[in-house]
C-alpha cells in the first residue's frame, strides 16, 4: 500500500561537476535584496516541493532507505541541523562564495566511493588521501565542516557523522544563495578509506555522452546531470587555463568572448564566473546563457547542443520553478550515492582523521 501511494503521488519523471571555487563580492547589497525577493516568491512552490521530496525518497536505492531518514537526529541530537545551519549562515555573511565551495565538495566526495566524507581525510607522510589528487587540490571549505563538527561533538559526542555535516551544510548554503529550500535524509556514516587511487573525476571538457555515463554509474540520469552541473556552475568560477578551447570557439558570443579574453590576459591564471548573469545566485540563468552561446565551460555549452540534453537545458531556461524543483530532487538523490549506514563505517570524532588514527 505504501508503494502504491508513492507511485500515485510521485510523477514518473521525478528522477529526471564540477568546477566551483573562488570568487569575489560584487554589488552585495543589491544581490541580497534580490535573493530575499526570490525566496519570498518561491516559498509557496517550495513547500510543495518539500512534500514531493518525501515521496521521492520512496524511490531511492533500498540500501539508502534501510537507514537514512528525515529527522534522523531528532532524538539523539535534536539541535544537529540548527547547529550546522548557524555555522554556515555565519560564514555566508562574510563569504558568499562558500555555496560554490560546498557544492563542489559534496560532488567530489559523493562521486568517489559514495557520500562517506572520504574527501575530508588529511594526507599523512607515506599515506596520501583523496585530497592529494589534482582534481581535489582546489576544493575548499573544510574549515566550515571542522567548525560544525567541533560544536556538534560538544553538544552530542560521537553522534553526527562528517558525511551528514557535508550534506546539511551544502543544503543550507544553497538556500542562502537564493536556491531552493529542501529537506535531506540523514543517517550516513563515515568511510574508512581515502585513497588517491579511487579518484576519477571528470574534467571541464568531458563529452556529454561520457558525462552521462559517469552519472549513470552513480545511479543518476541525464536530467540529474544537467541539473547538477548547471546548478552547481550557476555560482561557480573557472580558471582561464581551463576555458582556452571555448575562447577559441568562433561560435561563442562575441561580446562575452572579448570580455573573457581581456580578463584572461592578466597574470596568475585569473578566474571568471561560469554564470555571467547571476553569479552568486543558484538559479536557472546559466541555462539561458547556454542557449545564447554564452556557456563559459565546454561541458556547459555542449549540454545545450547535444540532442540528449538540449531539451532539458531549454526547459530549465524557460522555467526557474522547474529548475528549482529538479535541483532539490537531484541534490537529495546525489546525497544517497553508496552511503554507509547502520553499523558500517564510523562516526569520526575529527573529520580529518580516522578514529583509529590512521
C-alpha positions in Angstrom: 0.0 0.0 0.0 2.8 2.4 0.8 4.5 1.7 -2.5 1.2 2.3 -4.4 0.8 5.6 -2.6 4.3 6.7 -3.7 3.5 5.7 -7.3 0.3 7.7 -7.1 1.8 10.9 -5.8 5.2 11.0 -7.4 5.3 11.7 -11.2 7.3 9.2 -13.3 9.7 11.9 -14.4 10.7 12.9 -10.8 14.2 11.4 -11.3 14.6 13.3 -14.2 30.6 18.9 -11.8 32.3 20.4 -11.1 34.4 23.4 -11.1 33.4 25.6 -8.3 35.7 27.8 -6.5 36.8 31.2 -5.5 35.0 34.4 -6.5 34.8 38.0 -5.2 32.0 40.1 -3.8 30.1 42.2 -6.3 27.1 44.5 -5.6 26.4 42.5 -2.4 23.6 44.6 -1.1 21.7 44.6 -4.4 22.1 40.8 -4.6 20.9 40.2 -1.1 17.7 42.2 -1.8 17.2 40.2 -5.0 17.7 36.9 -3.2 15.2 37.8 -0.4 12.6 38.7 -3.0 13.2 35.4 -4.9 12.8 33.4 -1.8 9.6 35.1 -0.8 8.0 34.4 -4.2 9.3 30.8 -4.3 8.1 29.9 -0.8 4.7 28.5 -1.8 6.3 26.4 -4.5 9.0 25.1 -2.2 6.6 24.0 0.5 5.0 21.7 -2.1 8.5 20.6 -3.3 9.4 19.5 0.3 6.4 17.2 0.3 7.3 15.9 -3.1 10.9 15.2 -1.9 9.4 13.0 0.9 7.7 10.8 -1.7 10.8 11.0 -4.0 12.7 9.3 -1.2 10.3 6.3 -1.6 12.1 5.5 -4.8 15.7 5.8 -3.7 18.0 2.8 -3.5 16.9 0.2 -1.0 20.3 0.4 0.8 19.8 4.1 1.4 16.2 3.5 2.5 17.4 1.0 5.1 18.8 3.6 7.5 18.7 7.1 6.0 15.6 9.1 7.1 14.4 12.6 7.6 15.0 13.8 11.1 17.4 11.0 11.9 18.9 13.0 14.8 15.6 14.1 16.2 16.2 12.3 19.5 20.0 11.6 19.6 21.0 15.2 18.7 17.9 17.5 18.3 19.9 20.6 17.5 22.1 18.9 14.9 20.7 20.6 11.9 20.3 24.0 13.5 24.0 23.9 14.7 25.2 23.2 11.1 22.8 25.9 9.7 24.1 28.5 12.1 27.8 27.8 11.2 27.0 28.0 7.5 24.9 31.2 7.9 27.7 32.9 9.9 30.3 32.1 7.3 28.0 33.0 4.4 27.6 36.5 5.8 31.3 37.0 5.5 31.9 35.0 2.3 29.1 34.3 -0.2 31.4 32.1 -2.3 31.0 29.2 0.2 28.0 27.9 -1.7 30.1 27.1 -4.7 32.8 25.6 -2.5 30.4 23.3 -0.6 28.6 22.2 -3.8 31.9 21.2 -5.2 33.0 19.4 -2.0 29.8 17.3 -1.9 30.1 16.4 -5.6 33.7 15.4 -5.3 33.0 13.3 -2.2 29.9 11.5 -3.4 31.3 10.7 -6.8 34.3 8.8 -5.3 33.2 5.7 -3.3 29.9 7.4 -2.3 28.9 10.1 0.2 31.2 9.0 3.0 33.3 12.0 3.8 36.5 10.2 2.5 37.4 13.5 0.8 37.9 15.2 4.2 40.7 12.9 5.4 44.1 14.7 5.5 47.1 13.1 3.8 49.9 11.9 6.0 53.6 11.1 5.3 53.6 7.9 3.3 49.8 7.8 3.3 48.2 10.1 0.7 44.4 10.6 0.6 41.8 11.8 -1.9 42.9 15.4 -1.0 46.3 14.6 -2.6 45.0 14.4 -6.1 44.9 17.2 -8.7 41.1 17.4 -9.1 40.8 18.0 -5.3 43.7 20.4 -4.9 41.4 23.4 -5.1 38.5 22.1 -3.1 37.9 24.3 -0.1 35.6 24.9 2.8 36.9 22.2 5.1 37.1 24.7 7.9 33.3 25.1 7.8 32.9 21.3 8.3 35.5 21.4 11.1 33.7 24.2 13.0 30.3 22.4 12.7 31.9 19.1 13.9 33.5 20.8 16.9 30.2 22.2 18.0 28.4 19.0 17.4 30.9 17.0 19.3 30.4 19.3 22.3 26.6 19.0 22.1 26.3 15.3 21.1 29.6 13.4 21.2 30.2 10.7 18.5 26.7 11.1 17.1 26.6 13.2 13.9 28.7 12.0 11.0 31.0 14.1 8.9 29.2 12.9 5.8 25.9 14.2 7.1 27.5 17.5 8.0 28.7 18.0 4.4 25.2 17.2 3.2 23.5 19.6 5.6 26.0 22.4 5.1 25.7 22.2 1.3 21.9 22.2 1.5 21.9 25.2 3.8 24.3 27.2 1.6 22.2 26.6 -1.5 19.2 28.2 0.3 21.3 31.1 1.5 22.3 31.7 -2.2 18.8 32.1 -3.3 18.3 28.4 -4.3 15.6 26.1 -3.2 15.0 25.1 0.4 14.6 21.3 0.8 14.8 18.6 3.4 17.5 15.9 3.3 17.5 12.5 4.9 20.4 11.8 7.3 21.9 8.8 9.0 25.1 8.5 6.9 28.3 7.1 8.4 31.9 8.0 7.6 34.1 5.8 5.4 37.2 4.0 6.5 39.2 4.5 3.3 40.6 7.5 1.4 42.9 6.8 -1.4 44.0 8.9 -4.4 43.8 5.8 -6.5 40.0 5.9 -6.2 39.6 9.4 -7.6 38.4 9.5 -11.2 36.5 12.8 -11.6 35.5 14.4 -14.9 37.4 17.3 -16.4 35.8 20.5 -17.9 36.0 19.3 -21.5 34.4 15.9 -20.9 32.0 15.0 -23.8 28.3 14.9 -22.9 28.0 11.2 -23.7 30.9 10.4 -21.3 29.4 12.6 -18.6 26.1 10.8 -18.9 27.9 7.5 -18.5 29.7 8.8 -15.4 26.5 9.9 -13.8 24.8 6.6 -14.8 27.5 4.7 -12.9 26.3 6.5 -9.8 22.7 5.7 -10.4 21.8 9.1 -11.9 20.4 10.0 -15.3 20.9 12.8 -17.9 18.3 15.0 -16.3 20.2 14.8 -13.0 23.4 15.6 -14.8 22.1 18.7 -16.5 20.5 19.8 -13.2 23.6 19.4 -11.0 26.2 20.6 -13.5 24.2 23.7 -14.4 23.0 24.4 -10.9 26.5 24.0 -9.5 28.0 26.2 -12.1 25.4 28.9 -11.5 27.6 30.0 -8.6 31.0 28.8 -9.7 34.1 30.1 -11.3 36.7 28.6 -13.5 40.4 29.4 -14.2 41.1 30.9 -17.6 43.5 28.0 -18.3 40.6 25.6 -18.4 38.5 27.5 -21.0 41.0 28.1 -23.7 39.0 25.8 -26.0 35.9 27.9 -25.5 37.8 31.1 -26.1 39.0 29.7 -29.4 35.4 28.7 -30.4 34.1 31.1 -33.1 30.5 30.1 -32.2 30.9 31.7 -28.7 29.0 35.0 -28.2 31.4 37.7 -29.5 31.0 40.2 -26.7 31.4 37.7 -24.0 34.4 36.2 -25.8 36.1 39.6 -26.0 35.4 40.3 -22.3 36.8 37.0 -21.2 39.9 37.3 -23.3 40.6 40.7 -21.7 40.2 39.2 -18.2 42.3 36.2 -19.0 45.3 38.3 -20.2 46.0 39.1 -16.6 48.8 37.1 -14.9 48.5 34.2 -12.5 45.7 32.4 -14.3 42.7 34.5 -13.2 39.2 33.2 -12.7 35.9 34.1 -14.4 32.3 33.4 -13.5 30.6 30.5 -15.1 27.3 32.3 -14.9 27.8 35.8 -16.3 24.3 36.9 -15.3 23.7 36.0 -11.6 27.0 34.5 -10.4 26.0 34.5 -6.7 22.5 33.0 -7.1 21.5 29.4 -7.5 19.0 29.8 -10.3 18.3 29.0 -14.0 20.0 32.0 -15.5 23.0 29.9 -16.7 20.7 27.8 -18.9 19.6 30.9 -20.8 23.2 31.9 -21.2 24.0 28.4 -22.6 21.2 28.8 -25.2 22.8 32.1 -26.4 26.2 30.5 -26.8 27.4 32.1 -23.6 28.4 28.9 -21.8 31.9 29.6 -20.4 32.9 26.0 -19.9 32.9 23.4 -22.7 30.7 20.9 -20.9 28.1 23.6 -20.1 27.9 24.7 -23.7 27.8 21.2 -25.1 24.8 20.4 -22.9 22.9 23.0 -24.8 24.0 21.5 -28.2 23.8 17.7 -27.6 20.4 16.2 -28.7 20.3 14.1 -25.5 20.4 17.2 -23.2 19.5 20.3 -25.1 15.8 19.9 -24.4 16.4 19.8 -20.7 18.5 22.9 -20.9 15.7 24.7 -22.8 13.1 23.6 -20.2 15.2 25.0 -17.4 16.0 28.2 -19.2 12.3 28.9 -19.6 11.1 27.8 -16.1 13.0 28.7 -12.9 10.4 27.0 -10.7 11.0 23.7 -12.6 14.8 24.1 -12.2 14.5 24.7 -8.5 12.3 21.6 -8.0 14.6 19.4 -10.1 17.7 20.8 -8.4 16.4 19.9 -4.9 15.4 16.4 -6.1 18.8 15.8 -7.7 20.7 17.1 -4.6 18.8 14.7 -2.4 19.4 11.8 -4.9 23.1 12.6 -5.1 23.3 12.6 -1.3 22.3 8.9 -1.2 25.1 7.6 -3.5 26.6 4.4 -1.9 26.1 5.7 1.6 27.2 3.8 4.6 24.5 3.2 7.3 23.8 1.1 10.3 27.0 -0.3 11.7 29.1 0.3 8.6 31.9 2.8 8.7 32.2 5.0 11.8 31.3 8.4 13.3 34.5 10.3 13.2 35.5 12.4 16.1 37.6 14.6 13.8 36.5 14.8 10.2 40.1 15.0 9.0 41.3 11.8 10.7 40.0 8.2 11.0 39.2 7.3 14.6 42.0 4.7 14.7 44.5 7.5 13.9 45.4 6.0 10.5 
